[in-house]
Amino acid sequence: MCADIVWRPSEAQIAESNLMRFMRANGIATYEALLARAEADPEWWWRSVTGWIDFYQPYQQILDLERGVEFARWCRGGTTNIVLNALDRHKGSALWNAPALIYEAEDGTVCTWTFAELDREVCRLAGGLRSLGIGDGEVVAVYLPNVPEAVFGLLAVAKIGAIVMPLFSGFGAEALRTRLVDSGAVAMLTIDGIARRGRASPMKATADEAAEGSPSLRHIVCLETGLLPVQHKPGRDHDWAALCASQPDEAPTAQMDAEAPFMLMYTSGTSGRPKGTVHSHAGFAAKLALDFGLLMDIRAGDRILWMSDMGWLVGPILSYGAPLLGATFVLAGGAPDYPDATRLWRLV
């Protein structure tokens, strides 16, 4: 037998949900009618979902099947950027000084960044990356644990029109090298080390080892926390703080074709060679609007916690999706059950 349902929303909560407001705006009375229309008219469906997204240049055609359904092209003629939707759209609004990111380190230290403060960090890093000559279409790896700078990095790389490649913080050198070589990555963001369960593990040293045999890699930007000593290779390695120190608090967001790739996400490689999956600026933003906005009913002012490494897909989903909806991303460093098993409940 099925267990009893322990909670049901009230009629008022249902009526005010994002999904019901969406249905009313489109003149749809029931959920079954919504499913039927979406299935019968996918162009209408995705045109409605992309109504949550901002574009620099509006698209002229939502779906182009000229090359066949397997090579569908979306939002033809439109230009946008995932960062336009995650940060820039909130400038001047009441949200700008509201919390965008709350971080708790494993030792219990808590720090908060407003949307304005998050934007400032992203702009400074974006300026630093541009000063290294990194630009449109170049792949930048983000090899960082659950630290705020991982969020800054994911947003900054997309902001300048480059392609971000998140990497699991537990990868060894060979797993890193495989992805660096396959993607042709030109830069990597990393950290001196990671503290987990009270113990320090190196990351910059692993990145250095992976860099050997990765001919396209020109730059390593290292966040130096003092946890572990690091070796610098002249001409290649850059201190994160020094790179960003002289950069302005504002930076332009690149206007990208709606289908331009912004993220390269690799499969785990457990069943064969890792395969890179490509995500576009408009496509990823539309899916976040659907999943977070309509399905999870997330709204401005809500807070979301989803324990995962920043190198798996969950990290980017939260880094772009929470701010896109005006919500607050609660990021926890370290393990969910350290220093004791009640940590996750305290976080909640």
C-alpha positions as CSV (number, residue, x, y, z in Angstrom):
1,M,0.0,0.0,0.0
2,C,1.1,3.6,-0.6
3,A,1.9,5.7,2.4
4,D,-0.5,8.5,3.3
5,I,0.3,11.8,1.8
6,V,1.6,13.9,4.7
7,W,1.0,17.3,3.3
8,R,-1.2,18.9,0.7
9,P,-1.2,22.6,-0.4
10,S,-4.2,24.7,0.5
11,E,-6.5,26.0,-2.2
12,A,-5.0,29.4,-1.8
13,Q,-1.4,28.1,-2.2
14,I,-2.4,26.2,-5.3
15,A,-4.1,29.3,-6.8
16,E,-1.0,31.5,-6.2
17,S,1.5,28.9,-7.5
18,N,3.7,29.8,-10.4
19,L,2.1,27.0,-12.4
20,M,-1.5,28.2,-11.9
21,R,-0.5,31.8,-12.7
22,F,1.1,30.4,-15.9
23,M,-2.0,28.5,-16.8
24,R,-4.3,31.4,-16.1
25,A,-2.2,33.7,-18.3
26,N,-2.5,31.2,-21.2
27,G,-6.3,30.6,-20.7
28,I,-5.8,26.9,-19.6
29,A,-8.2,25.6,-17.0
30,T,-6.7,22.2,-16.0
31,Y,-3.3,20.5,-15.8
32,E,-4.5,17.8,-18.2
33,A,-5.3,20.5,-20.7
34,L,-1.9,22.1,-20.3
35,L,-0.2,18.7,-21.0
36,A,-2.3,18.1,-24.0
37,R,-1.6,21.6,-25.5
38,A,2.2,21.3,-24.8
39,E,2.3,17.9,-26.5
40,A,0.3,19.1,-29.5
41,D,2.1,22.4,-29.9
42,P,5.7,22.3,-28.7
43,E,6.4,25.7,-30.4
44,W,3.7,27.3,-28.3
45,W,5.0,25.6,-25.2
46,W,8.6,26.7,-25.5
47,R,7.6,30.2,-26.7
48,S,5.7,30.5,-23.4
49,V,8.5,29.1,-21.3
50,T,11.1,31.5,-22.9
51,G,8.8,34.3,-21.8
52,W,10.7,34.0,-18.5
53,I,14.0,34.8,-20.3
54,D,15.5,38.2,-21.2
55,F,17.0,38.6,-24.7
56,Y,19.2,41.4,-26.0
57,Q,17.8,40.8,-29.5
58,P,14.4,39.0,-29.6
59,Y,14.4,35.8,-31.6
60,Q,12.5,35.7,-34.9
61,Q,11.7,31.9,-34.8
62,I,11.3,29.7,-31.8
63,L,12.0,26.4,-33.6
64,D,13.7,25.7,-36.9
65,L,13.5,22.1,-38.2
66,E,14.9,22.9,-41.6
67,R,17.8,20.5,-41.0
68,G,15.6,17.8,-39.5
69,V,14.2,17.2,-36.0
70,E,17.5,15.7,-34.8
71,F,19.2,19.0,-35.6
72,A,16.6,21.4,-34.3
73,R,17.6,25.0,-33.9
74,W,16.0,27.2,-31.2
75,C,15.4,30.9,-30.8
76,R,16.8,31.8,-34.2
77,G,18.0,35.3,-34.5
78,G,17.9,36.0,-30.8
79,T,20.9,37.0,-28.6
80,T,21.2,36.6,-24.9
81,N,23.5,35.4,-22.1
82,I,22.8,33.2,-19.1
83,V,24.3,35.9,-16.9
84,L,22.0,38.5,-18.4
85,N,19.2,36.4,-16.9
86,A,21.0,35.4,-13.6
87,L,22.3,38.8,-12.6
88,D,22.0,41.7,-15.0
89,R,18.2,41.6,-15.1
90,H,18.0,42.4,-11.3
91,K,20.0,45.6,-11.4
92,G,18.0,48.5,-10.0
93,S,15.3,46.2,-8.6
94,A,14.5,45.6,-4.9
95,L,16.4,42.3,-5.2
96,W,19.7,43.9,-5.9
97,N,20.5,44.3,-2.2
98,A,18.8,41.0,-1.2
99,P,20.9,37.8,-0.4
100,A,21.9,35.9,-3.5
101,L,24.4,33.5,-1.9
102,I,24.7,32.3,1.6
103,Y,27.8,30.1,2.3
104,E,28.5,28.0,5.4
105,A,32.0,26.5,5.7
106,E,32.5,23.2,7.3
107,D,33.8,25.0,10.5
108,G,30.5,26.8,10.8
109,T,31.6,30.2,9.4
110,V,28.8,31.9,7.5
111,C,29.1,34.6,4.8
112,T,26.4,36.3,2.7
113,W,26.6,38.0,-0.7
114,T,23.8,40.2,-2.0
115,F,23.0,40.2,-5.7
116,A,25.0,43.5,-6.0
117,E,28.0,42.0,-4.2
118,L,27.9,38.8,-6.2
119,D,27.8,40.8,-9.4
120,R,30.8,42.8,-8.2
121,E,32.9,39.6,-7.7
122,V,31.8,38.1,-11.0
123,C,32.6,41.4,-12.9
124,R,36.1,41.5,-11.3
125,L,36.9,37.9,-12.2
126,A,35.4,38.5,-15.7
127,G,37.8,41.4,-16.1
128,G,40.7,39.3,-14.9
129,L,39.9,36.5,-17.4
130,R,39.6,39.0,-20.2
131,S,43.0,40.5,-19.3
132,L,44.5,37.0,-19.9
133,G,43.1,37.1,-23.4
134,I,40.3,34.6,-22.8
135,G,37.2,35.2,-24.9
136,D,34.3,33.9,-27.0
137,G,34.1,30.1,-27.4
138,E,37.2,29.2,-25.4
139,V,36.8,26.5,-22.7
140,V,37.7,27.4,-19.1
141,A,37.7,24.6,-16.5
142,V,36.3,25.2,-13.0
143,Y,38.0,22.7,-10.7
144,L,36.8,24.0,-7.3
145,P,35.0,22.5,-4.3
146,N,32.0,24.0,-2.6
147,V,33.3,27.5,-2.1
148,P,31.7,30.8,-3.1
149,E,34.4,31.4,-5.7
150,A,33.1,28.4,-7.6
151,V,29.8,30.3,-8.2
152,F,31.8,33.4,-9.1
153,G,33.8,31.4,-11.7
154,L,30.8,29.7,-13.3
155,L,29.1,33.1,-13.8
156,A,32.2,35.0,-14.9
157,V,33.2,32.5,-17.6
158,A,29.8,32.6,-19.1
159,K,29.7,36.4,-18.8
160,I,32.7,36.9,-21.1
161,G,31.2,34.5,-23.7
162,A,33.6,31.7,-22.9
163,I,32.5,28.1,-22.3
164,V,32.6,26.9,-18.7
165,M,33.6,23.3,-17.9
166,P,32.7,22.2,-14.3
167,L,35.0,19.5,-12.9
168,F,34.4,17.3,-9.9
169,S,36.6,18.4,-7.0
170,G,37.5,14.8,-6.2
171,F,39.0,14.1,-9.7
172,G,42.5,12.8,-9.9
173,A,45.1,14.1,-12.4
174,E,44.3,11.6,-15.1
175,A,40.5,12.3,-15.0
176,L,41.2,16.0,-15.2
177,R,43.7,15.6,-18.0
178,T,41.3,13.5,-20.1
179,R,38.7,16.3,-20.0
180,L,41.2,19.1,-20.5
181,V,42.6,17.5,-23.6
182,D,39.3,16.5,-25.0
183,S,37.8,20.0,-24.6
184,G,40.9,21.9,-25.6
185,A,40.6,24.0,-22.4
186,V,42.7,27.1,-22.4
187,A,42.4,27.9,-18.6
188,M,41.5,26.4,-15.3
189,L,40.3,27.9,-12.1
190,T,41.3,26.0,-9.0
191,I,42.2,26.4,-5.3
192,D,45.3,25.5,-3.2
193,G,43.4,22.7,-1.3
194,I,40.1,21.6,0.1
195,A,39.2,21.0,3.8
196,R,36.8,18.1,4.2
197,R,36.0,16.3,7.4
198,G,38.7,18.4,9.1
199,R,41.5,17.2,6.8
200,A,43.2,19.1,4.0
201,S,43.5,17.6,0.5
202,P,45.5,19.3,-2.3
203,M,43.9,20.5,-5.5
204,K,46.4,22.9,-7.1
205,A,49.0,20.1,-7.0
206,T,46.6,17.8,-8.8
207,A,45.8,20.5,-11.3
208,D,49.6,21.0,-11.9
209,E,49.9,17.3,-12.6
210,A,47.0,17.3,-15.0
211,A,48.3,20.3,-16.8
212,E,51.3,18.3,-17.9
213,G,50.2,16.7,-21.2
214,S,47.4,19.3,-21.7
215,P,48.9,21.3,-24.5
216,S,46.0,23.8,-25.0
217,L,46.1,24.9,-21.3
218,R,47.6,28.4,-21.1
219,H,46.5,29.6,-17.6
220,I,45.8,28.3,-14.1
221,V,44.1,30.8,-11.8
222,C,44.5,29.6,-8.2
223,L,42.5,30.8,-5.1
224,E,45.1,30.8,-2.3
225,T,43.5,30.3,1.1
226,G,46.7,29.5,3.0
227,L,45.4,25.9,3.6
228,L,48.3,24.4,1.6
229,P,51.4,25.8,-0.1
230,V,51.4,26.0,-3.9
231,Q,54.0,26.0,-6.6
232,H,53.7,28.7,-9.3
233,K,54.8,28.1,-12.9
234,P,55.9,31.5,-14.3
235,G,53.8,32.8,-17.2
236,R,51.0,30.2,-16.6
237,D,49.9,30.5,-13.0
238,H,48.0,33.5,-11.6
239,D,46.9,34.3,-8.0
240,W,43.2,34.8,-8.0
241,A,43.1,37.8,-5.7
242,A,45.9,39.6,-7.5
243,L,44.3,38.9,-10.9
244,C,41.0,40.5,-9.7
245,A,42.4,43.3,-7.5
246,S,42.8,46.0,-10.2
247,Q,39.7,45.1,-12.1
248,P,36.6,47.4,-12.1
249,D,33.4,46.5,-10.2
250,E,31.4,46.5,-13.5
251,A,32.1,44.6,-16.7
252,P,30.0,44.1,-19.9
253,T,28.2,40.9,-20.4
254,A,28.8,39.4,-23.9
255,Q,25.8,39.3,-26.2
256,M,25.8,35.7,-27.5
257,D,23.7,33.9,-30.1
258,A,20.8,32.2,-28.2
259,E,22.2,28.8,-29.2
260,A,25.9,29.6,-28.5
261,P,27.4,27.1,-26.1
262,F,28.2,28.3,-22.6
263,M,28.8,25.1,-20.7
264,L,30.5,21.8,-21.5
265,M,29.4,19.1,-19.0
266,Y,31.2,15.8,-19.1
267,T,29.6,12.4,-18.1
268,S,31.3,10.5,-15.3
269,G,33.2,8.1,-17.6
270,T,32.2,5.1,-15.5
271,S,30.9,3.2,-18.6
272,G,33.4,4.4,-21.2
273,R,35.2,7.5,-22.3
274,P,33.7,10.7,-20.8
275,K,31.4,12.5,-23.2
276,G,31.0,16.2,-23.2
277,T,27.4,17.5,-23.4
278,V,26.9,21.0,-24.7
279,H,24.5,23.5,-23.1
280,S,23.4,26.8,-24.8
281,H,22.7,30.2,-23.2
282,A,19.0,30.2,-24.1
283,G,18.4,26.4,-23.8
284,F,19.8,26.1,-20.2
285,A,18.0,29.3,-19.1
286,A,14.7,28.0,-20.5
287,K,15.1,24.6,-18.7
288,L,15.9,26.4,-15.4
289,A,12.8,28.5,-15.8
290,L,10.8,25.4,-16.4
291,D,12.3,23.2,-13.6
292,F,12.7,25.9,-10.9
293,G,10.0,28.3,-11.9
294,L,7.1,26.0,-12.9
295,L,7.9,22.6,-11.4
296,M,9.5,23.6,-8.1
297,D,7.5,26.8,-7.7
298,I,10.6,28.8,-6.7
299,R,10.1,32.5,-6.4
300,A,12.1,35.7,-5.5
301,G,13.1,35.5,-1.9
302,D,13.0,31.8,-1.6
303,R,16.1,29.9,-0.4
304,I,17.3,26.6,-2.0
305,L,19.9,24.1,-0.6
306,W,20.9,21.1,-2.7
307,M,24.0,19.3,-1.4
308,S,26.3,18.3,-4.3
309,D,29.7,19.0,-5.6
310,M,30.1,22.1,-7.7
311,G,31.6,20.0,-10.4
312,W,28.5,18.0,-11.0
313,L,25.4,19.4,-12.8
314,V,23.7,20.4,-9.6
315,G,26.4,23.1,-9.0
316,P,25.7,25.0,-12.2
317,I,21.9,24.4,-11.9
318,L,21.9,26.3,-8.6
319,S,24.5,28.9,-9.6
320,Y,22.5,30.0,-12.6
321,G,19.0,28.9,-11.6
322,A,18.6,30.3,-8.1
323,P,19.5,33.9,-9.2
324,L,17.5,33.6,-12.4
325,L,14.4,33.3,-10.2
326,G,15.6,35.8,-7.7
327,A,16.1,33.1,-5.1
328,T,19.0,32.6,-2.6
329,F,21.5,29.8,-3.2
330,V,22.5,28.2,0.2
331,L,25.9,26.7,-0.4
332,A,27.5,24.4,2.2
333,G,31.2,23.5,2.2
334,G,32.5,20.2,3.3
335,A,30.4,17.1,4.2
336,P,26.7,17.1,5.1
337,D,27.3,14.9,8.2
338,Y,30.4,16.7,9.6
339,P,31.2,17.7,12.3
340,D,28.2,15.6,13.2
341,A,25.1,13.9,11.6
342,T,22.8,16.8,12.5
343,R,24.6,19.4,10.3
344,L,22.1,19.1,7.4
345,W,19.2,19.8,9.7
346,R,20.9,22.8,11.1
347,L,21.5,24.1,7.6
348,V,17.8,23.6,6.7
